């Protein structure tokens, strides 16, 4: 087919704009001659864009897809602004078929001064004897009822908060929270698959054609089932948890294993916690807390990165605080002779706060900064309150781009909405400081060829060039020419993956 009578943003800086686009099967075709009425050597089927804009399909380079898909049907606390509002929402919510009430999105930093801290007794009063687990916005802190605590492991770690009498308050952080959540009986397979299938439809409606998935449990199995049934319509680069590294290596798994729809991606490790939970590892303390939590020591980082390199596995390390980012960069530098000759592309996920001395190390080492532009406006008030002047090195997209670092962009959904156009707008309209804003073209590229490069797919994904996959989005407006503050409101008319319309089949 030929898409014509609109604008085509190819994503290629050598020829960024075209009048028409030919599609041959599941690939972008060549042979369009705009001088001769948009005729093509591969097809005579013509689809009139009527002035709309075609762009490469968006890849969300950091998402927890199954958790996000399940969250679409769970209690959403993102709009709550107080302790009382969270409790009222929980009291009025219906639990799942298994009796559990699971929600997410509360932020104590938004609550009025004087509001009580999260405590299981308050949940018990609101919800009775139901098991309740409410994730904070960052999914690194969980608030549990007494019934939930009684059913789940929570250990003796300092990341289990305790009252003066030694009893757990119901607040678990980091690994304690994840271990507790993992012990909740998961939905049945068909329920997981249904949630993922609905998530695919929702993602396609937002122009998403690919993801880098960092789901910890059950997600890879669900994708395999859908792919085996030829129902997977999203290109998935699936991370594996570092806690299972021994088994991964023993099985001989390597990054890149799979097909055009589902491939094994990097091994994901956590160097620290988060801003919201005050567990990000800091060079200097938070304004209202300590220095956070190093979840991996230097020797552990060296071991994980080196073993992954030797086994043919890419590595992606979560690092939020400046101390964590410095530690990960140091470990990657110390092991570079093991991963660089193999052509591997290690990544740091989030890279939210960087010491100025570490900014240029990304480009110098060949480390990809995998960032989520929507975090910046979402986190701004809290970051300014607890990091102060250090925010000059926070969410430093512009500085990293200027240094020549490889960038890829995502949402971190369900932490932020899975919405690439909102991410593009956030990157292009930064104002604290304004120097960290980037042009719309670079913001788009983080979801296009930047995401493709991070998964070694820049020769087949991320651009609308002959031979590349026919993954594209039809938009109501051209995001490059519209005002940056209006990008998030651009309507997605249609989405194509592998030459198939998966959302908004024409005529439109």
C-alpha positions as CSV (number, residue, x, y, z in Angstrom):
1,X,0.0,0.0,0.0
2,X,1.0,3.6,-0.3
3,X,0.2,6.2,2.3
4,X,0.0,9.6,0.6
5,X,-1.3,13.2,0.8
6,X,0.1,13.9,4.3
7,X,3.5,14.2,5.9
8,X,5.8,11.3,6.8
9,X,8.4,11.7,9.5
10,X,11.0,9.0,8.7
11,X,13.1,9.4,11.9
12,X,16.2,9.6,9.6
13,X,18.0,12.9,9.9
14,X,19.3,12.5,6.3
15,X,15.8,12.7,4.9
16,X,13.5,13.6,7.8
17,X,10.3,14.4,5.8
18,X,8.7,12.6,2.9
19,X,5.4,13.0,1.0
20,X,4.4,9.3,0.8
21,X,5.3,5.9,2.2
22,X,5.2,2.5,0.5
23,X,4.6,-0.7,2.5
24,X,5.4,-4.1,1.1
25,X,4.1,-6.9,3.3
26,X,5.6,-6.4,6.8
27,X,8.4,-4.0,5.6
28,X,8.7,-0.5,4.5
29,X,9.1,-0.5,0.7
30,X,11.1,1.6,-1.7
31,X,10.2,2.8,-5.1
32,X,7.8,5.7,-4.3
33,X,8.2,8.4,-6.9
34,X,6.6,11.6,-5.6
35,X,7.2,13.3,-8.9
36,X,5.0,10.8,-10.7
37,X,1.9,10.9,-8.5
38,X,3.3,8.7,-5.7
39,X,3.4,5.6,-7.8
40,X,5.2,2.6,-6.2
41,X,7.0,-0.4,-7.6
42,X,5.5,-2.5,-4.7
43,X,1.8,-1.6,-4.6
44,X,-0.9,0.4,-6.2
45,X,-3.2,0.4,-3.2
46,X,-3.5,4.0,-2.0
47,X,-4.6,5.3,1.3
48,X,-5.2,9.1,1.5
49,X,-3.8,10.6,4.8
50,X,-5.8,13.7,4.2
51,X,-3.1,15.9,5.7
52,X,-2.3,13.6,8.7
53,X,1.2,12.7,9.8
54,X,2.9,9.3,9.8
55,X,5.7,8.6,12.2
56,X,7.6,5.5,13.3
57,X,5.9,3.4,15.9
58,X,6.8,4.3,19.5
59,X,8.7,1.9,21.7
60,X,8.4,2.4,25.4
61,X,11.9,1.5,26.6
62,X,11.0,0.9,30.2
63,X,7.7,-0.5,31.2
64,X,6.3,-3.2,33.6
65,X,3.7,-4.3,31.2
66,X,1.8,-7.0,33.1
67,X,1.7,-4.9,36.2
68,X,0.5,-1.9,34.2
69,X,-2.1,-4.0,32.4
70,X,-3.4,-5.4,35.7
71,X,-3.5,-1.9,37.1
72,X,-6.0,-0.8,34.5
73,X,-8.6,-2.9,36.5
74,X,-7.3,-2.2,40.0
75,X,-7.7,0.6,42.5
76,X,-6.1,3.8,41.2
77,X,-4.9,6.1,44.0
78,X,-3.0,8.6,41.8
79,X,-5.6,11.3,42.3
80,X,-5.6,11.1,46.1
81,X,-4.2,14.0,48.0
82,X,-4.4,13.0,51.7
83,X,-4.3,10.1,54.1
84,X,-8.1,10.3,54.5
85,X,-8.7,10.2,50.7
86,X,-6.6,7.0,50.4
87,X,-8.5,5.3,53.2
88,X,-11.9,6.4,51.7
89,X,-10.9,5.1,48.3
90,X,-9.8,1.8,49.8
91,X,-13.0,1.5,51.9
92,X,-15.2,2.0,48.9
93,X,-13.3,-0.3,46.5
94,X,-14.3,-3.9,45.7
95,X,-11.7,-6.6,46.2
96,X,-10.7,-9.0,43.5
97,X,-12.3,-12.4,43.1
98,X,-9.5,-13.8,45.3
99,X,-10.5,-11.4,48.2
100,X,-7.4,-9.2,47.9
101,X,-7.7,-5.5,47.4
102,X,-4.6,-4.2,45.5
103,X,-4.1,-0.6,44.6
104,X,-1.4,1.8,43.7
105,X,-0.5,5.5,43.3
106,X,-0.6,7.1,46.7
107,X,2.1,9.7,47.6
108,X,2.6,10.8,51.2
109,X,4.6,13.8,50.0
110,X,1.4,15.3,48.6
111,X,-0.5,14.9,51.9
112,X,-1.2,17.9,54.1
113,X,1.2,18.6,56.9
114,X,0.1,16.8,60.0
115,X,-1.4,13.8,58.2
116,X,-0.5,10.6,59.9
117,X,2.0,8.2,58.4
118,X,0.7,5.0,56.7
119,X,-0.2,2.4,59.3
120,X,-1.9,-1.0,59.2
121,X,-4.4,0.0,61.9
122,X,-5.8,2.7,59.7
123,X,-6.3,0.3,56.8
124,X,-7.9,-2.2,59.2
125,X,-10.4,0.4,60.4
126,X,-11.3,1.3,56.8
127,X,-11.3,-2.1,55.2
128,X,-12.0,-4.6,58.1
129,X,-10.2,-7.9,57.9
130,X,-9.7,-7.9,54.2
131,X,-6.1,-8.4,52.9
132,X,-5.1,-5.0,51.4
133,X,-1.8,-4.0,49.7
134,X,-1.5,-0.5,48.4
135,X,1.6,0.4,46.4
136,X,3.1,3.9,46.7
137,X,3.5,5.8,43.4
138,X,7.0,4.5,42.9
139,X,6.1,0.8,43.6
140,X,9.1,0.6,46.0
141,X,6.9,1.0,49.2
142,X,3.8,-1.0,50.1
143,X,1.2,-0.2,52.7
144,X,-0.4,-3.4,54.1
145,X,-3.4,-4.2,56.3
146,X,-3.0,-6.6,59.3
147,X,-4.7,-9.4,57.3
148,X,-2.2,-9.0,54.5
149,X,0.8,-8.9,56.9
150,X,-0.5,-12.1,58.5
151,X,-0.5,-13.9,55.1
152,X,2.7,-12.6,53.6
153,X,6.4,-12.9,54.5
154,X,8.0,-9.7,55.7
155,X,11.2,-10.7,57.4
156,X,13.4,-8.7,59.8
157,X,15.2,-6.3,57.4
158,X,15.4,-2.6,58.3
159,X,13.2,-1.9,55.2
160,X,10.3,-3.3,57.3
161,X,9.1,-0.4,59.3
162,X,8.3,-1.1,62.9
163,X,6.6,0.7,65.8
164,X,8.1,1.4,69.2
165,X,6.9,-2.0,70.4
166,X,8.7,-3.8,67.5
167,X,5.5,-4.7,65.7
168,X,5.5,-4.0,61.9
169,X,3.6,-0.8,61.0
170,X,2.4,-2.3,57.7
171,X,4.9,-0.3,55.6
172,X,7.4,-2.4,53.7
173,X,10.0,-1.0,51.3
174,X,12.2,-2.3,48.5
175,X,12.9,-6.1,48.6
176,X,10.7,-6.6,51.6
177,X,7.7,-5.1,49.6
178,X,8.5,-7.1,46.5
179,X,8.9,-10.4,48.3
180,X,5.5,-9.8,50.1
181,X,3.8,-8.9,46.8
182,X,5.3,-12.0,45.0
183,X,3.7,-14.2,47.7
184,X,0.2,-13.1,46.8
185,X,-1.5,-15.8,44.7
186,X,-1.3,-14.6,41.1
187,X,-4.4,-14.5,38.9
188,X,-5.0,-17.5,36.8
189,X,-3.3,-17.9,33.4
190,X,-6.3,-16.9,31.4
191,X,-6.8,-13.8,33.6
192,X,-3.2,-12.8,33.1
193,X,-3.5,-13.4,29.3
194,X,-6.7,-11.4,29.1
195,X,-5.1,-8.5,31.0
196,X,-2.1,-8.5,28.7
197,X,-4.4,-8.7,25.6
198,X,-6.4,-5.7,26.8
199,X,-3.1,-4.0,27.6
200,X,-2.0,-4.5,24.0
201,X,-5.1,-2.8,22.7
202,X,-4.7,0.1,25.0
203,X,-1.0,0.5,24.1
204,X,-1.7,0.4,20.4
205,X,-4.3,3.1,20.9
206,X,-1.5,5.3,22.2
207,X,0.8,4.6,19.3
208,X,3.0,2.0,21.0
209,X,4.4,-0.8,18.8
210,X,7.2,-2.1,21.0
211,X,8.3,-2.2,24.6
212,X,11.3,-3.1,26.7
213,X,9.6,-5.0,29.5
214,X,11.0,-5.1,33.0
215,X,8.2,-7.1,34.6
216,X,9.5,-9.2,37.4
217,X,7.0,-12.1,37.5
218,X,4.6,-13.8,35.1
219,X,5.0,-11.3,32.3
220,X,7.4,-13.4,30.1
221,X,5.2,-16.5,30.4
222,X,2.1,-14.5,29.4
223,X,3.9,-13.1,26.3
224,X,5.1,-16.6,25.4
225,X,1.6,-17.9,25.5
226,X,0.2,-15.1,23.3
227,X,3.1,-15.4,20.9
228,X,2.6,-19.1,20.6
229,X,-1.0,-18.5,19.7
230,X,0.1,-15.7,17.2
231,X,-1.8,-13.1,19.2
232,X,1.2,-11.0,20.3
233,X,1.1,-7.7,18.3
234,X,3.8,-5.8,20.2
235,X,7.5,-6.2,19.8
236,X,8.8,-7.2,23.2
237,X,12.4,-7.0,24.5
238,X,12.0,-8.8,27.8
239,X,14.3,-8.3,30.8
240,X,15.2,-11.1,33.2
241,X,15.8,-10.6,37.0
242,X,19.3,-10.6,38.3
243,X,18.2,-12.6,41.3
244,X,17.8,-15.6,39.0
245,X,21.2,-15.1,37.3
246,X,22.5,-18.5,38.3
247,X,19.6,-20.3,36.6
248,X,19.7,-18.0,33.6
249,X,23.4,-18.8,33.0
250,X,22.9,-22.5,33.6
251,X,20.1,-22.6,31.0
252,X,22.4,-20.9,28.5
253,X,20.0,-18.0,27.8
254,X,21.5,-15.1,25.9
255,X,20.1,-11.7,25.1
256,X,18.6,-11.6,21.6
257,X,17.1,-15.2,21.8
258,X,13.7,-15.3,20.3
259,X,11.9,-14.0,17.2
260,X,10.7,-10.7,15.8
261,X,7.9,-10.5,18.4
262,X,9.5,-11.7,21.6
263,X,13.2,-11.7,22.5
264,X,15.2,-12.1,25.7
265,X,16.7,-8.7,26.6
266,X,18.9,-7.6,29.5
267,X,19.4,-8.9,33.0
268,X,17.9,-6.3,35.3
269,X,19.5,-5.4,38.7
270,X,18.7,-2.8,41.3
271,X,21.6,-0.7,42.7
272,X,19.3,1.4,45.0
273,X,15.7,2.4,45.7
274,X,13.8,5.5,44.8
275,X,13.3,9.2,45.5
276,X,9.7,8.8,46.8
277,X,10.7,6.1,49.3
278,X,13.9,8.0,50.3
279,X,15.8,4.8,49.4
280,X,17.8,6.2,46.5
281,X,21.5,5.9,47.3
282,X,22.9,9.4,47.8
283,X,26.3,11.0,48.0
284,X,24.9,13.5,50.5
285,X,21.8,12.9,52.6
286,X,18.2,13.7,51.6
287,X,17.0,17.0,53.2
288,X,14.6,15.0,55.4
289,X,16.3,11.6,55.6
290,X,19.5,9.7,55.4
291,X,21.6,8.6,52.4
292,X,19.2,6.0,51.2
293,X,19.9,2.3,50.4
294,X,22.5,0.6,48.4
295,X,20.8,-2.6,47.3
296,X,24.0,-4.0,45.7
297,X,27.5,-3.5,47.0
298,X,30.5,-2.8,44.7
299,X,31.6,-6.5,44.6
300,X,28.0,-7.6,43.8
301,X,27.8,-5.1,41.0
302,X,31.1,-6.2,39.5
303,X,30.1,-9.9,39.8
304,X,26.7,-9.4,38.1
305,X,28.0,-7.2,35.3
306,X,31.0,-9.4,34.6
307,X,29.1,-12.7,34.7
308,X,26.5,-11.3,32.4
309,X,29.1,-10.1,29.9
310,X,30.8,-13.5,29.9
311,X,27.4,-15.3,29.3
312,X,26.3,-13.1,26.4
313,X,23.8,-11.3,28.4
314,X,23.1,-7.5,28.3
315,X,22.8,-5.8,31.6
316,X,20.4,-3.0,32.8
317,X,20.9,-1.5,36.3
318,X,18.3,0.6,38.1
319,X,20.0,3.6,39.6
320,X,18.2,6.7,41.0
321,X,20.6,8.5,43.4
322,X,23.9,10.0,42.5
323,X,25.8,7.6,44.7
324,X,24.1,4.6,42.9
325,X,24.8,6.0,39.5
326,X,28.5,6.6,40.3
327,X,28.8,3.0,41.7
328,X,27.2,1.5,38.5
329,X,29.4,3.6,36.2
330,X,32.4,2.6,38.2
331,X,31.5,-1.1,37.9
332,X,30.9,-0.8,34.2
333,X,34.2,0.9,33.8
334,X,36.0,-1.8,35.8
335,X,34.5,-4.6,33.7
336,X,34.6,-2.8,30.3
337,X,37.2,-5.2,28.9
338,X,34.7,-8.0,29.4
339,X,31.6,-6.5,27.8
340,X,32.8,-3.9,25.2
341,X,34.7,-6.3,22.9
342,X,31.4,-8.3,22.7
343,X,29.6,-5.3,21.4
344,X,27.3,-5.2,24.4
345,X,25.3,-2.1,25.2
346,X,24.8,-1.8,29.0
347,X,22.2,0.6,30.3
348,X,21.4,2.5,33.4
349,X,17.7,2.6,34.1
350,X,16.4,6.0,35.3
351,X,19.7,7.8,35.9
352,X,17.7,10.4,37.8
353,X,20.3,12.2,39.8
354,X,23.9,12.6,38.5
355,X,26.8,14.3,40.0
356,X,28.3,16.7,37.4
357,X,31.5,14.7,37.4
358,X,29.7,11.6,36.2
359,X,27.7,13.2,33.3
360,X,30.2,12.6,30.6
361,X,31.0,9.0,31.7
362,X,28.0,7.7,29.9
363,X,29.2,8.7,26.5
364,X,32.9,7.9,27.3
365,X,32.0,4.3,28.4
366,X,29.3,3.6,25.9
367,X,26.5,3.3,28.5
368,X,22.9,4.0,27.5
369,X,20.9,6.3,29.7
370,X,17.4,4.8,29.8
371,X,15.3,7.6,31.0
372,X,11.6,8.4,31.6
373,X,10.9,12.1,30.7
374,X,7.5,12.1,32.4
375,X,9.2,11.5,35.8
376,X,10.6,15.1,35.8
377,X,7.4,17.0,36.0
378,X,5.8,14.4,38.2
379,X,8.7,14.4,40.7
380,X,9.6,18.0,40.6
381,X,8.1,19.3,43.8
382,X,9.5,16.4,45.9
383,X,12.9,16.5,44.2
384,X,13.3,20.2,44.9
385,X,12.2,19.7,48.5
386,X,14.7,16.8,49.3
387,X,17.5,17.3,46.8
388,X,17.6,21.2,46.8
389,X,20.4,22.6,44.6
390,X,21.3,19.1,43.5
391,X,18.3,19.2,41.2
392,X,20.6,21.0,38.7
393,X,21.9,17.4,38.0
394,X,18.5,15.7,38.0
395,X,16.7,14.2,35.0
396,X,19.6,15.6,33.0
397,X,18.3,14.7,29.5
398,X,19.7,17.8,27.8
399,X,23.1,17.5,29.3
400,X,23.4,13.8,28.5
401,X,22.3,14.4,24.9
402,X,24.9,17.3,24.6
403,X,27.6,15.0,25.9
404,X,26.9,12.4,23.1
405,X,25.4,9.8,25.4
406,X,23.1,7.2,23.9
407,X,19.5,7.8,25.2
408,X,16.3,5.8,25.1
409,X,13.0,6.9,26.6
410,X,10.1,5.1,28.3
411,X,7.4,5.7,30.8
412,X,8.1,3.3,33.8
413,X,4.4,2.4,33.6
414,X,2.5,1.8,35.8
415,X,4.5,4.4,37.7
416,X,3.6,7.0,35.0
417,X,1.0,6.5,32.3
418,X,2.1,4.5,29.3
419,X,1.9,7.5,26.9
420,X,4.8,8.2,24.6
421,X,3.4,11.5,23.3
422,X,3.2,12.8,26.9
423,X,6.8,11.7,27.4
424,X,7.9,13.6,24.3
425,X,6.1,16.7,25.6
426,X,7.8,16.4,29.0
427,X,11.2,16.1,27.4
428,X,10.6,19.1,25.1
429,X,9.1,21.5,27.7
430,X,11.5,21.0,30.7
431,X,11.8,24.3,32.6
432,X,13.8,23.3,35.7
433,X,16.4,24.1,34.4
434,X,15.3,24.9,30.9
435,X,18.7,23.8,29.7
436,X,17.6,20.2,30.2
437,X,14.8,20.5,27.7
438,X,15.6,19.0,24.3
439,X,14.2,19.6,20.8
440,X,11.1,17.7,19.8
441,X,13.1,15.8,17.2
442,X,15.5,14.4,19.8
443,X,12.6,13.7,22.2
444,X,10.9,11.7,19.5
445,X,14.1,9.9,18.7
446,X,14.4,8.5,22.2
447,X,11.2,6.5,21.6
448,X,12.2,5.6,18.0
449,X,15.8,4.9,17.0
450,X,17.1,5.4,20.5
451,X,15.0,2.6,21.8
452,X,15.9,0.5,18.8
453,X,19.6,1.0,19.4
454,X,19.4,0.0,23.0
455,X,18.1,-3.5,21.8
456,X,20.6,-3.8,18.9
457,X,17.7,-3.3,16.4
458,X,18.6,0.0,14.8
459,X,18.8,-1.6,11.3
460,X,15.3,-2.9,11.4
461,X,13.3,-0.8,13.9
462,X,12.8,2.9,14.8
463,X,12.8,4.5,11.4
464,X,10.6,4.5,8.3
465,X,13.3,3.4,5.8
466,X,13.2,0.7,3.1
467,X,13.7,-2.7,4.7
468,X,12.7,-1.6,8.2
469,X,9.7,-3.1,9.9
470,X,6.4,-1.5,8.9
471,X,5.7,-0.3,12.4
472,X,4.1,3.2,12.2
473,X,1.6,5.5,13.7
474,X,-0.8,7.9,12.0
475,X,-1.3,11.1,14.0
476,X,-3.8,13.9,13.6
477,X,-0.9,16.5,13.7
478,X,2.8,16.6,13.0
479,X,4.5,16.6,16.4
480,X,7.6,18.4,15.0
481,X,5.7,21.4,13.8
482,X,3.0,21.7,16.5
483,X,3.7,23.7,19.7
484,X,5.6,21.5,22.2
485,X,3.1,22.1,24.9
486,X,0.4,20.6,22.7
487,X,2.2,17.3,21.8
488,X,0.5,15.2,24.5
489,X,-2.9,16.1,23.1
490,X,-2.2,14.9,19.5
491,X,-4.7,12.2,18.6
492,X,-3.5,8.7,17.5
493,X,-5.6,7.9,14.4
494,X,-4.1,4.5,13.6
495,X,-1.3,2.1,14.5
496,X,0.4,-0.5,12.3
497,X,2.8,-3.2,13.5
498,X,4.5,-5.5,11.0
499,X,2.3,-4.3,8.2
500,X,-0.9,-5.0,10.1
501,X,-3.3,-2.4,11.4
502,X,-3.7,-3.1,15.1
503,X,-5.6,0.1,15.9
504,X,-7.8,2.3,13.7
505,X,-7.9,0.5,10.4
506,X,-8.7,2.8,7.5
507,X,-10.9,4.4,6.2
508,X,-10.6,6.7,9.2
